[in-house]
Each structure stands twice: as C-alpha cells, then as structure tokens.
C-alpha cells in the first residue's frame, strides 16, 4: 500500500466499499472477483501476483508423458 494511504482512500480509489475491503483483509471473502482484485492492486500500486505469492505456483505439475 502506498505509504500513509488510509483504507478509506484505498477503497475509494479502487471503487469498492470500505466493508468489502475490510472483509477481504480479514479473509471473509473466499473468492473475490478478478475485477475487485485488480482494482485494489491498481489503487495500492502492486501487481495482482504480489497478493497471491506462492498460490500462483501450480498445485499439480503435469509431466509430458501424462498428457
């Protein structure tokens, strides 16, 4: 998040409600839409991949012989 940027400002800049932002921070939203994630990323100056870290790694790796 940009230094000193308050949650209210992030919510406004991202076009989401403060309640939605708080729910996301608390993990209460299990499947946020890509649009919401992208809007928040743009508001705080990060890439969507930064929010997910290792979750972006494949859970199951396919081997060519399995295809």
Secondary structure by P-SEA (a helix, b strand, c coil): ccccccaaaaaaaacccaaaaaaaaacccccccaaaaaaaaaaaccccccccccccccccccccccc
